[in-house]
């Protein structure tokens, strides 16, 4: 969902309520970003990443933005929201196998799914490079339904892809 307009914020204060929030971080502008599981007890129909503005003098909170997956998962544990100033947000759904990057206005820029009901405690987007001490070892295995499973290992870290 795209960020909300200021008029909606004034009427929509209760949307800042959540359940079992994860990875809360104060941003440079003072806003709080976090992943809201919204579950146990169920507060929302789906989990979400949110940006909340706090007014510490009035002891109030306003929802500035929320980011939701088109699959509408309700994550029962884990999850996080990574905020990139002046760029985008990256949300991992924890117990659900979804990861999305959103523009600030809510457009999906990137999406990834873990196979076989996988889950991830946290999902982050960072530049990555490796300095291999040896050539990677690769092998393939034919599995049922005419699929092939590939195994790659380097420096002791093993990856599997089908």
Backbone bond lengths (Angstrom), bond angles and torsions (degrees), N, CA, C in turn:
res aa  C-N    CA-C-N  psi(-1)  N-CA   C-N-CA  omega(-1)  CA-C   N-CA-C  phi
1 X - - - 1.440 - - 1.522 108.17 -
2 X 1.301 117.56 140.39 1.457 122.61 -178.64 1.529 110.64 -72.50
3 X 1.334 116.98 157.45 1.465 119.91 176.34 1.521 111.05 -55.64
4 X 1.316 115.52 149.22 1.455 121.25 -175.44 1.527 110.85 -90.92
5 X 1.327 116.75 152.14 1.459 122.45 176.20 1.515 110.89 -73.89
6 X 1.338 117.72 160.72 1.459 121.80 -176.83 1.519 112.27 -59.73
7 X 1.350 118.96 -38.54 1.464 119.51 -179.53 1.521 110.81 -61.68
8 X 1.333 117.68 -39.01 1.452 121.04 179.28 1.527 111.14 -66.62
9 X 1.330 116.80 -34.42 1.459 119.74 -179.99 1.521 111.27 -61.21
10 X 1.317 116.54 -40.54 1.456 120.10 -177.03 1.522 111.60 -66.33
11 X 1.327 117.15 -31.16 1.462 121.02 179.74 1.523 111.98 -91.43
12 X 1.337 117.86 -12.93 1.449 121.16 -166.88 1.519 113.28 -115.65
13 X 1.328 118.51 26.90 1.453 121.64 -179.57 1.517 114.76 -50.80
14 X 1.347 120.11 -39.30 1.460 120.04 -179.22 1.527 113.86 -61.09
15 X 1.323 119.97 -20.05 1.469 121.36 179.15 1.526 111.41 -65.99
16 X 1.331 116.95 -7.71 1.463 118.64 175.91 1.523 110.80 -81.31
17 X 1.326 118.40 -9.33 1.456 120.86 178.03 1.516 109.68 -70.15
18 X 1.319 115.50 147.10 1.456 119.75 179.62 1.504 110.29 -154.84
19 X 1.323 114.95 -173.33 1.459 120.27 178.47 1.521 108.79 -144.97
20 X 1.305 116.23 130.15 1.458 124.12 177.31 1.527 112.03 54.39
21 X 1.339 114.72 55.73 1.459 121.26 178.33 1.513 110.36 -65.04
22 X 1.340 115.39 150.37 1.458 122.27 -177.84 1.517 110.63 -130.56
23 X 1.316 115.46 149.28 1.457 122.50 167.75 1.531 112.71 57.94
24 X 1.334 117.80 43.76 1.469 121.19 178.41 1.526 109.92 -68.62
25 X 1.327 115.68 132.65 1.472 120.99 -179.97 1.521 109.64 -140.59
26 X 1.333 115.49 134.56 1.464 119.85 174.67 1.520 107.75 -84.39
27 X 1.332 115.88 130.08 1.451 121.80 -179.91 1.530 110.17 -90.37
28 X 1.323 116.97 168.52 1.474 121.60 -178.19 1.521 112.90 -56.63
29 X 1.348 116.62 -33.82 1.466 120.11 -179.38 1.524 112.38 -82.26
30 X 1.332 117.81 1.51 1.455 122.32 178.53 1.519 114.06 95.76
31 X 1.314 117.84 -13.72 1.469 120.96 179.17 1.532 109.44 -67.59
32 X 1.321 115.92 157.66 1.461 122.99 176.20 1.524 107.82 -108.87
33 X 1.335 116.94 130.34 1.459 120.99 172.05 1.517 107.41 -110.26
34 X 1.331 116.44 144.77 1.453 120.33 178.28 1.516 110.42 -163.75
35 X 1.330 115.18 165.12 1.453 121.85 172.46 1.513 106.94 -100.76
36 X 1.322 116.59 125.59 1.463 123.38 -179.30 1.519 108.58 -104.88
37 X 1.342 117.07 105.69 1.461 119.80 177.58 1.526 110.77 -59.06
38 X 1.343 117.33 -37.87 1.461 121.04 -179.80 1.518 113.21 66.91
39 X 1.327 117.33 16.39 1.460 121.82 -174.76 1.523 110.59 -130.86
40 X 1.302 116.34 156.82 1.477 124.56 177.16 1.517 113.21 57.14
41 X 1.275 125.96 68.15 1.461 124.27 3.76 1.525 110.59 -79.92
42 X 1.317 116.19 155.30 1.459 120.94 -179.36 1.532 109.52 -70.43
43 X 1.336 115.48 118.23 1.462 121.93 179.27 1.519 110.16 -110.04
44 X 1.339 116.81 -29.93 1.468 122.76 -178.47 1.531 109.51 -129.83
45 X 1.323 115.69 164.14 1.459 120.93 176.87 1.520 112.19 -78.34
46 X 1.344 116.64 -16.78 1.456 120.49 178.76 1.524 109.25 -153.34
47 X 1.307 115.62 156.31 1.464 121.47 177.00 1.522 108.95 -77.27
48 X 1.348 116.21 163.47 1.468 119.42 -174.13 1.517 111.07 -161.47
49 X 1.323 114.55 156.67 1.452 121.23 167.37 1.520 106.65 -93.62
50 X 1.335 117.93 139.96 1.467 120.17 -177.69 1.522 111.90 -134.85
51 X 1.330 114.35 154.50 1.459 122.98 170.92 1.525 105.32 -119.96
52 X 1.326 115.86 123.74 1.462 121.54 -175.68 1.523 109.24 -123.08
53 X 1.310 115.68 134.11 1.463 121.77 175.31 1.524 108.15 -98.62
54 X 1.322 116.32 128.31 1.461 121.25 179.69 1.521 110.20 -103.57
55 X 1.324 116.22 137.31 1.458 122.15 170.08 1.527 105.00 -111.89
56 X 1.324 115.90 97.96 1.458 120.26 -174.02 1.521 112.52 -70.67
57 X 1.333 118.23 -24.81 1.467 120.05 176.71 1.523 111.08 -71.49
58 X 1.329 116.91 -43.76 1.464 121.41 179.94 1.528 112.16 -86.91
59 X 1.357 115.88 -5.72 1.463 121.02 -177.22 1.530 110.63 53.72
60 X 1.352 114.77 51.59 1.460 120.16 179.85 1.520 109.99 -133.91
61 X 1.318 115.20 163.16 1.462 122.21 179.82 1.519 108.77 -135.94
62 X 1.320 116.44 140.19 1.462 122.30 176.84 1.516 109.44 -124.44
63 X 1.321 115.43 137.43 1.457 121.10 176.25 1.518 108.53 -78.03
64 X 1.338 117.03 119.50 1.462 121.14 177.45 1.522 111.31 -91.33
65 X 1.338 116.99 -41.75 1.469 121.69 -177.67 1.507 109.29 -150.67
66 X 1.325 116.08 151.97 1.453 120.99 168.53 1.518 107.78 -139.05
67 X 1.316 115.24 145.28 1.460 122.22 -176.68 1.524 107.86 -126.05
68 X 1.332 116.05 120.11 1.458 121.67 -175.52 1.520 110.75 -124.61
69 X 1.314 115.48 153.26 1.459 122.40 179.08 1.527 109.84 -84.24
70 X 1.336 117.93 141.83 1.466 120.18 175.97 1.531 112.15 -61.15
71 X 1.343 118.37 -22.27 1.465 121.91 178.58 1.529 112.20 -77.16
72 X 1.332 117.36 -12.56 1.467 124.59 179.22 1.528 113.92 55.74
73 X 1.336 117.52 46.53 1.471 118.77 -179.32 1.524 111.87 -73.80
74 X 1.315 115.13 148.53 1.458 122.09 172.50 1.522 106.16 -110.47
75 X 1.319 116.43 101.54 1.460 122.87 -176.51 1.519 109.30 -78.52
76 X 1.312 116.66 124.78 1.465 119.92 -178.28 1.517 113.25 -87.94
77 X 1.345 117.02 -10.09 1.460 119.82 177.82 1.524 109.21 -162.89
78 X 1.324 115.02 163.06 1.458 122.90 173.09 1.532 111.45 67.39
79 X 1.325 117.27 -162.83 1.467 122.48 178.45 1.511 112.56 102.25
80 X 1.350 115.49 159.06 1.462 120.56 178.43 1.522 110.79 -163.72
81 X 1.327 114.76 168.44 1.464 122.31 175.94 1.518 107.57 -135.88
82 X 1.318 116.09 123.69 1.465 122.49 178.49 1.527 107.40 -106.21
83 X 1.322 117.14 127.91 1.465 123.68 -175.62 1.526 109.57 -106.26
84 X 1.326 117.11 124.86 1.457 121.97 176.19 1.529 107.96 -107.06
85 X 1.338 119.02 108.34 1.465 120.74 -177.67 1.533 111.77 -52.55
86 X 1.310 115.50 133.30 1.470 123.74 177.67 1.518 113.44 59.78
87 X 1.347 118.00 26.99 1.460 118.55 -177.61 1.530 112.14 -142.35
88 X 1.341 116.82 -74.90 1.458 119.98 -171.35 1.524 110.12 -164.17
89 X 1.332 115.20 -179.71 1.465 121.81 172.63 1.523 107.60 -128.64
90 X 1.328 115.63 149.06 1.460 122.51 -178.68 1.522 106.20 -123.23
91 X 1.330 117.45 123.40 1.458 121.45 -173.74 1.524 109.81 -122.38
92 X 1.332 115.61 129.27 1.456 122.15 174.22 1.519 108.84 -111.76
93 X 1.326 116.88 132.54 1.460 122.21 -173.35 1.526 113.89 -90.72
94 X 1.315 118.69 16.40 1.463 121.54 171.77 1.514 114.82 57.91
95 X 1.338 117.24 -107.36 1.467 120.68 -175.91 1.523 112.45 -70.07
96 X 1.303 117.77 -10.50 1.466 122.03 175.72 1.531 108.17 -102.69
97 X 1.323 118.91 147.41 1.473 121.06 -169.97 1.529 114.98 -84.03
98 X 1.327 118.52 40.60 1.461 122.00 -174.54 1.520 111.97 -120.42
99 X 1.328 116.13 144.20 1.457 123.98 172.31 1.525 107.06 -141.78
100 X 1.333 117.13 130.85 1.464 121.76 -179.73 1.517 110.29 -134.84
101 X 1.320 115.72 146.08 1.454 121.48 166.73 1.520 106.45 -110.56
102 X 1.338 116.18 132.74 1.452 122.62 -178.38 1.526 110.27 -120.22
103 X 1.336 116.43 145.09 1.461 119.65 166.54 1.530 106.16 -71.03
104 X 1.317 117.08 164.89 1.464 119.15 -179.46 1.515 112.64 -59.09
105 X 1.347 117.34 -28.80 1.462 118.93 -179.62 1.526 112.81 -88.69
106 X 1.334 117.64 11.08 1.450 121.31 171.24 1.510 116.77 94.95
107 X 1.326 118.66 2.20 1.470 120.32 178.30 1.528 109.60 -76.90
108 X 1.325 116.09 138.80 1.459 120.67 178.62 1.522 108.87 -76.41
109 X 1.337 115.74 123.98 1.463 122.15 178.74 1.527 111.97 -100.95
110 X 1.330 116.24 -28.67 1.460 121.90 -176.69 1.517 107.62 -155.75
111 X 1.333 116.62 143.28 1.456 119.96 174.15 1.519 109.35 -143.86
112 X 1.327 115.01 145.79 1.458 121.48 178.48 1.522 108.03 -144.10
113 X 1.327 114.81 147.68 1.458 121.15 -178.85 1.517 108.80 -128.40
114 X 1.315 116.39 135.16 1.456 120.71 172.83 1.525 107.37 -83.26
115 X 1.310 116.63 136.73 1.459 120.38 -179.09 1.515 110.95 -83.55
116 X 1.307 115.53 163.10 1.459 123.62 173.09 1.525 112.05 59.00
117 X 1.335 116.32 45.15 1.464 121.50 177.59 1.518 113.02 55.33
118 X 1.329 116.72 36.89 1.458 121.18 178.92 1.513 111.44 -68.84
119 X 1.311 115.43 163.76 1.460 120.62 175.14 1.514 108.70 -143.31
120 X 1.332 115.13 159.53 1.456 120.67 -177.05 1.524 108.58 -139.62
121 X 1.317 116.00 125.16 1.466 120.21 -179.25 1.524 110.96 -56.08
122 X 1.320 117.22 -47.11 1.459 123.72 176.50 1.523 108.10 -142.23
123 X 1.328 116.21 150.93 1.468 121.85 175.54 1.526 107.50 -127.14
124 X 1.321 117.28 129.42 1.454 121.64 -179.65 1.516 110.37 -131.23
125 X 1.314 115.44 154.50 1.460 120.74 175.04 1.522 107.16 -116.89
126 X 1.321 115.67 116.88 1.454 121.94 177.52 1.518 108.23 -142.50
127 X 1.318 117.72 154.61 1.461 118.68 170.34 1.529 108.33 -62.21
128 X 1.321 117.03 142.84 1.449 121.01 -178.68 1.516 109.19 -136.59
129 X 1.304 115.14 138.73 1.459 120.58 172.34 1.518 106.87 -145.67
130 X 1.315 115.04 160.54 1.460 119.04 -177.86 1.511 109.77 -134.29
131 X 1.283 115.34 147.65 1.457 122.51 173.05 1.520 107.07 -113.43
132 X 1.314 115.30 95.70 1.453 119.98 -176.48 1.526 110.43 -73.05
133 X 1.322 115.23 137.38 1.461 119.72 175.85 1.524 110.93 -89.31
134 X 1.342 116.09 -13.03 1.461 121.31 177.15 1.525 108.31 -153.85
135 X 1.316 116.42 165.36 1.463 121.13 178.48 1.532 109.43 -64.89
136 X 1.344 118.63 143.00 1.464 120.59 176.73 1.530 110.81 -63.10
137 X 1.319 116.40 146.54 1.463 122.62 173.34 1.518 107.22 -97.89
138 X 1.337 117.40 130.83 1.462 122.07 -177.09 1.518 109.15 -131.94
139 X 1.334 115.77 138.81 1.461 121.20 173.88 1.521 108.79 -145.00
140 X 1.326 116.15 158.64 1.460 121.25 179.68 1.519 109.32 -127.30
141 X 1.334 115.67 150.62 1.455 121.68 179.93 1.524 108.33 -137.58
142 X 1.344 116.59 129.99 1.462 120.07 175.83 1.527 107.33 -78.80
143 X 1.338 115.97 128.88 1.461 121.71 179.89 1.525 108.33 -118.57
144 X 1.335 118.41 171.07 1.466 120.16 -177.38 1.538 113.02 -54.02
145 X 1.317 114.32 161.08 1.467 123.21 177.63 1.517 112.61 63.50
146 X 1.337 116.64 35.61 1.461 122.34 175.17 1.523 113.61 55.66
147 X 1.313 117.28 32.93 1.456 120.78 175.05 1.519 108.98 -102.26
148 X 1.316 115.07 161.26 1.456 121.42 176.29 1.515 107.57 -124.93
149 X 1.328 116.24 133.17 1.458 121.40 177.43 1.522 107.21 -106.07
150 X 1.338 116.20 128.86 1.460 121.80 179.30 1.521 109.19 -106.62
151 X 1.324 115.59 140.40 1.456 122.15 175.42 1.528 107.35 -120.47
152 X 1.313 116.60 132.14 1.462 120.85 175.92 1.520 107.71 -131.46
153 X 1.312 116.56 137.14 1.447 120.58 -179.49 1.525 109.38 -136.46
154 X 1.314 115.80 135.14 1.458 120.54 173.51 1.520 108.28 -147.90
155 X 1.296 115.16 137.96 1.479 122.15 -179.17 1.523 112.06 48.94
156 X 1.334 117.22 31.89 1.450 119.81 176.82 1.515 114.51 87.11
157 X 1.329 119.94 -8.34 1.463 122.12 178.27 1.525 107.96 -93.72
158 X 1.310 117.98 122.54 1.460 121.88 -175.72 1.526 110.60 -109.01
159 X 1.303 116.45 136.32 1.460 124.18 178.37 1.524 108.27 -121.23
160 X 1.340 116.48 145.84 1.462 122.21 175.99 1.514 107.98 -126.83
161 X 1.321 117.01 136.04 1.462 121.75 176.00 1.506 108.65 -141.92
162 X 1.330 116.70 146.18 1.473 120.30 175.96 1.508 109.07 -118.04
